[in-house]
Amino acid sequence: MRKTNNKIRKEIFTLVKKLYKATSAKKKFIPGKSIINYAGRIYDSKELINLVDSSLDFWLTAGRFAKDFENKFAHFLGAKYCLLTNSGSSANLLAISALTSPKLGAKRLKPGDEVITTACGFPTTLNPILQNNLIPVFIDIDLNTYNINAEKIERAITKKTKAIFIAHTLGNPANLEKIIKIVNKHNLWFIEDNCDALGSKYKGKFTGTFGHISTFSFYPAHHITMGEGGAVLTNDPLLKKIVISFRDWGRDCWCDTGHDNTCRERFSQKFGDLPFGYDHKYVYSHIGYNLKVTDMQAAIGVAQLEKLPKFIEKRKKNFAFLYDAFNKYNGYFILPKAENYSQPSWFGFPIIVKDNALFQRADIVEFLEANKIATRMLFGGNLTKHPAYQHINARIYGSLENTDLVMNNLFWIGVYPGLTKHMLFYIEETLDNFFKGNL
């Protein structure tokens, strides 16, 4: 029976491969007519075959592909534990929520504790702080790197400060040497939002391995994709168990889905006011969520992971090309700068239009968009300016002058692996044409 099933599967996979070849003919790039996206999914028949393979199992929830991805992803980055979840945003929620666990004793985060972060970025770095009744402390960013100004962190610390939660902006690592010294000196938690920085390195070590907890996103715009999907990484076995609990309904049991009595004490323990021997699978130690990933998502990720090293190198090459193209006009732009000791795996190419330029951001953005070159702002710009955050309990250390400059003057374009040399040359030509008409 098993031989017959395997034979049928192989026949199906052969047909999937044929279908991919028949439907994946590359469209010719037509300058000025074809859209150059800021990001996109890059895949081939391997992702489709894995996806079909997992669907034929009809396991649906996390299974063999999820376990395979978690092991390989942790190994790639040099971390002990990888825990898959349904999005990078959920990964951030799990990371902060885990630190509120009573299992951490005096180190747990409690309502009213402060978490140092920035207002410049994506809201799901900020949201979990607020959702756990913690107080965000906003510190301004450095221009060029667009990361938190690490020199200001220590001066912003109070007795209430318990954690630092920052993202590596657009793949550019923050000043981790300085941050880690502060974390160790003041006994703080450190959480890395590495969603935009998969493959970036600081002093030869992958970002996402410096914090007590780090997070990743596998949304289609990111370095690899599962469609939707994310991950939490940690080297701490206790934090691993807590994250799993919050992810899986808040249960105390850590058995994998479909497995029972891994601890061999399923009916022989006492919890809370429950009767002795109450089924451990239905004991809840946290007020949790259901943020699990499906095995079909993980199956795509397993195939994507094999391509990751090439994706990283292509992003770096595309970034270098665009830097040379924009550097011709550096009198009008503030160009991105990699943090010292870092090797960024860039998510995008950010540009700030200087205040004294002969044009405004809107002028060049509209020109690029009109010529089919997609642009993006640096996510929320200054999150404190948005309707959702105007009445939150927060503290701003100093000014957010640079954050406001980013909000008003910065845009970015893509460096993702789908950009061809013809697309890059067209971007450079379009940039030259803009300046011919504006100088």
Sequence and secondary structure as in RCSB ss.txt:
>XXXX:A:sequence
MRKTNNKIRKEIFTLVKKLYKATSAKKKFIPGKSIINYAGRIYDSKELINLVDSSLDFWLTAGRFAKDFENKFAH
FLGAKYCLLTNSGSSANLLAISALTSPKLGAKRLKPGDEVITTACGFPTTLNPILQNNLIPVFIDIDLNTYNINA
EKIERAITKKTKAIFIAHTLGNPANLEKIIKIVNKHNLWFIEDNCDALGSKYKGKFTGTFGHISTFSFYPAHHIT
MGEGGAVLTNDPLLKKIVISFRDWGRDCWCDTGHDNTCRERFSQKFGDLPFGYDHKYVYSHIGYNLKVTDMQAAI
GVAQLEKLPKFIEKRKKNFAFLYDAFNKYNGYFILPKAENYSQPSWFGFPIIVKDNALFQRADIVEFLEANKIAT
RMLFGGNLTKHPAYQHINARIYGSLENTDLVMNNLFWIGVYPGLTKHMLFYIEETLDNFFKGNL
>XXXX:A:secstr
 HHHHHHHHHHHHHHHHHHHHHH       TTTS B S      HHHHHHHHHHHHHT  BS HHHHHHHHHHHH
HHT SEEEEES HHHHHHHHHHHTT GGGGGGS  TT EEEE SSS HHHHHHHHHTT EEEE  B TTT SB H
HHHHHH  TTEEEEEEE GGG    HHHHHHHHHHHT EEEEE TT TT EETTEETTSSSSEEEEE  TTSSS 
 SS EEEEES HHHHHHHHHHHBTTBS    TT   TTS TTS   TTS TT  GGG B S   B   BHHHHHH
HHHHHHHHHHHHHHHHHHHHHHHHHHHTTTTTEE     TTEE   SEEEEEE TTSSS HHHHHHHHHHTTB  
B STTSSGGGSGGGTT   EE S  HHHHHHHHHEEEEE  TT  HHHHHHHHHHHHHHHHTT 
